[in-house]
Amino acid sequence: MKKKISLSSPNIFKDSKKYILNCINKKWISSWGKYTTDFEKKIKNYTKSKNVVVCSSGTAALHISLILSSVKKNDEIIVPTLTFIATINVINYLQASPIFMDSDEFFNIDVDKTIQFIENHTILKRNFTYNKKTGKRISAIIPVHIWGNAANLQKLLRLCKSKNIKIIEDASESLGTFYNKGKIKGKHTGTIGNFGCISFNGNKIITTGGGGAILTNKYSDAKKARYLISQAKDDGVRFIHNQIGYNYSISNLHAAIGLSQINKIKYIKKLKLKISDIYRNRIKDIPGLKLNESPNYADNNRWLNILKIDKKIYKKLPQDLLLIFKKNYIETRFVWQLNHLQKQFKKCQTYKIENSIKLIKNSLCLPSSSDLSAKDINRICNILEKNR
């Protein structure tokens, strides 16, 4: 039987076992602990964020960030339609609504169209921005750094500040991505806006098995985040809770895994770049196929490699290739269904969505695990050549 090649499996290192066993031996596997604190410090040092709060998932990080951004019931949040549904679901947690934007060539939110929408279809009243069509307040925008590619935030910063629209970066996939141009040169994704949210799910560039982090430059926001993720406990002796809180803390056991991973982040990113380069060199000679590019204004982590297919030349659709790969024990997947087409969001407002539709029809996610070998990539590319 052929070896199975997974889409994006975690690369687990030997010292993970040491950290995990230490947790078990000391019987400190849940709630806050030494590894939680150490993990936070490592993320803080790597991203250069002033404050980091680790939590149970990237979704939890987004939810808390929306609360801290004072998002209220009936508010509206600007989001890309092309993203994992968790980005949109958290908006509904607060009974707010999404406004869906198109994507650029890198699968990120189309910043030019977004600016056009804000400038032409909103109005500033009493220091808040309102949607001319619905009359509702637009309190935040969630740009997502898709596939680890940095969204072009430079253009959005000044406008959002002048319109009092909070920027919550969904950096779930972009740990290791730094801007290299403009006023934000040297800054890590997730540290540009008011909040940044990272995911440590099992398929991400580093993992804790399940976990996330909130990045913020304001100490008061970090303090409030810690309070909210720990059930909003005001008195730990008498168990007094003066607000609605959430069970969003990360366990010491998960943080132990994360610590072993973050210690290897530079090495893992190096592997990711090498994998992407090998793919690119092989695929460029196959007519009708192209590997998705990364924007040149950032050093991107290249978390996931996306195959773009010109069906007029290659004659195969993503669904055809997915079945072919499956028969050969190779895991691939489609790009997510566009969120404005999801049943629960079909009535939400959209704005000039065109490119996103083309992208999901013509793209396929390729195996991108950091321990993927050159031999594995050759096997994948040989199948692509054979089936053209």
Secondary structure, DSSP 8 states (H G I E B T S, - for coil): ----B-SS-----HHHHHHHHHHHHTT--SSS-HHHHHHHHHHHHHHT-SEEEEES-HHHHHHHHHHHTT--TT-EEEEESSS-THHHHHHHHTT-EEEEE-B-TTSSB-HHHHHHHHHHHEEEETTEEEETTT--BEEEE--B-GGG-----HHHHHHHHHTT-EEEEE-TT-TT-EE-SGGGTT-BTTSSSSEEEEE-BTTSSS--BS-EEEEES-HHHHHHHHHHHBTT-SBTTTTB--S---B----HHHHHHHHHHHTTHHHHHHHHHHHHHHHHHHHTTSTTEEE----TTEE----SEEEEE-HHHH---HHHHHHHHHHTTB--EE----GGGSGGGTTS-EE---HHHHHHHSEEEE---TT--HHHHHHHHHHHHHT-
